[in-house]
Amino acid sequence: MAFGVIMILEKLRYVVMLQSQLGPRAGELVLQEESGVVSGYFNLAGHRNGFSGSVVEAGKYLITGALGPAADSEPYDALFTVRNGRLSGGVITSRGCWDLSGVSMRGSPEP
């Protein structure tokens, strides 16, 4: 009889504020980590944009994606840290660097 290991991947969910060139943008960031690789999505300004990246060190992430509608999306890299339920970092785009902050939400993200 063989025994397997069942891994439950936790999705971390944050209410975030992005300080963009057009002013503050409230939204949501959902992050999933597995074996040093991260994936997830941003919900900002009515658009859900996926991202991928890696764990730099425990609680520190580097992600890459694009924000906005497909026809006018803005590529970015983001580096942020999560500690004690708080997210802080920055988003780097061709239009500048934007502060990113957030707090952890409890509950499951929508599918």
C-alpha positions as CSV (number, residue, x, y, z in Angstrom):
1,M,0.0,0.0,0.0
2,A,1.4,3.4,-1.1
3,F,1.0,6.6,0.9
4,G,1.1,10.0,-0.7
5,V,1.6,13.4,0.6
6,I,-1.3,15.8,0.1
7,M,-0.3,19.4,-0.2
8,I,-2.8,22.1,0.4
9,L,-1.8,25.3,-1.3
10,E,-2.9,28.4,0.5
11,K,-3.9,31.5,-1.4
12,L,-3.0,34.6,0.5
13,R,-5.4,37.5,-0.1
14,Y,-4.7,41.2,0.5
15,V,-6.6,44.5,0.2
16,V,-4.0,46.7,-1.5
17,M,-3.5,50.4,-2.4
18,L,-1.3,51.2,-5.4
19,Q,-0.1,54.9,-5.6
20,S,0.0,55.3,-9.4
21,Q,0.7,58.3,-11.5
22,L,-3.1,58.7,-11.8
23,G,-3.6,58.7,-8.1
24,P,-4.3,55.9,-5.6
25,R,-5.9,52.7,-6.9
26,A,-7.6,50.4,-4.4
27,G,-7.8,46.7,-5.2
28,E,-7.0,43.1,-4.3
29,L,-3.9,41.0,-4.6
30,V,-4.1,37.2,-4.4
31,L,-0.9,35.2,-4.0
32,Q,-0.1,31.5,-4.1
33,E,3.3,30.1,-3.2
34,E,4.7,26.7,-4.0
35,S,8.3,25.6,-3.8
36,G,9.8,29.1,-4.3
37,V,7.5,30.0,-7.2
38,V,4.5,32.4,-6.8
39,S,1.5,33.1,-9.0
40,G,-1.7,35.1,-8.6
41,Y,-3.5,38.1,-9.7
42,F,-4.2,41.8,-9.1
43,N,-7.8,43.1,-9.2
44,L,-7.3,46.8,-9.8
45,A,-9.6,49.4,-11.5
46,G,-12.0,46.7,-12.6
47,H,-9.3,44.5,-14.3
48,R,-8.0,41.2,-13.1
49,N,-4.4,40.7,-14.2
50,G,-2.4,37.6,-13.5
51,F,1.3,37.6,-12.5
52,S,4.1,35.1,-11.8
53,G,7.3,35.3,-9.9
54,S,9.5,33.9,-7.2
55,V,10.3,34.0,-3.5
56,V,13.4,36.2,-2.9
57,E,13.6,35.1,0.7
58,A,11.0,34.2,3.4
59,G,8.2,36.8,3.1
60,K,9.8,38.7,0.2
61,Y,8.5,38.3,-3.4
62,L,9.5,39.4,-6.9
63,I,6.6,39.3,-9.4
64,T,6.1,40.2,-13.1
65,G,2.9,41.0,-15.0
66,A,0.9,43.7,-16.7
67,L,-1.7,46.0,-15.3
68,G,-4.8,47.3,-17.1
69,P,-6.9,46.1,-20.0
70,A,-5.2,43.9,-22.6
71,A,-5.2,46.7,-25.3
72,D,-3.5,49.2,-23.0
73,S,-1.7,47.0,-20.4
74,E,1.4,48.3,-18.6
75,P,4.1,45.8,-17.9
76,Y,5.6,45.9,-14.5
77,D,8.0,44.2,-12.0
78,A,7.1,44.4,-8.3
79,L,9.1,43.7,-5.2
80,F,7.2,43.5,-1.9
81,T,7.5,42.1,1.6
82,V,4.8,40.5,3.7
83,R,5.2,40.7,7.5
84,N,2.6,40.3,10.2
85,G,-0.3,40.5,7.8
86,R,1.0,43.7,6.1
87,L,2.2,44.0,2.5
88,S,4.6,46.8,1.5
89,G,6.8,47.4,-1.6
90,G,6.9,48.9,-5.0
91,V,5.8,48.5,-8.6
92,I,8.2,49.5,-11.3
93,T,6.8,50.4,-14.8
94,S,8.0,52.4,-17.8
95,R,5.9,55.2,-16.4
96,G,7.6,55.3,-13.0
97,C,7.8,53.6,-9.6
98,W,4.7,53.3,-7.5
99,D,4.3,52.4,-3.9
100,L,2.2,49.3,-3.0
101,S,0.8,48.6,0.4
102,G,-1.9,46.3,1.8
103,V,-3.3,44.3,4.6
104,S,-4.2,40.6,4.8
105,M,-7.9,39.5,4.3
106,R,-9.3,36.5,5.9
107,G,-11.3,34.0,3.8
108,S,-11.1,32.3,0.5
109,P,-10.5,34.2,-2.7
110,E,-13.1,34.0,-5.4
111,P,-12.4,31.4,-8.1
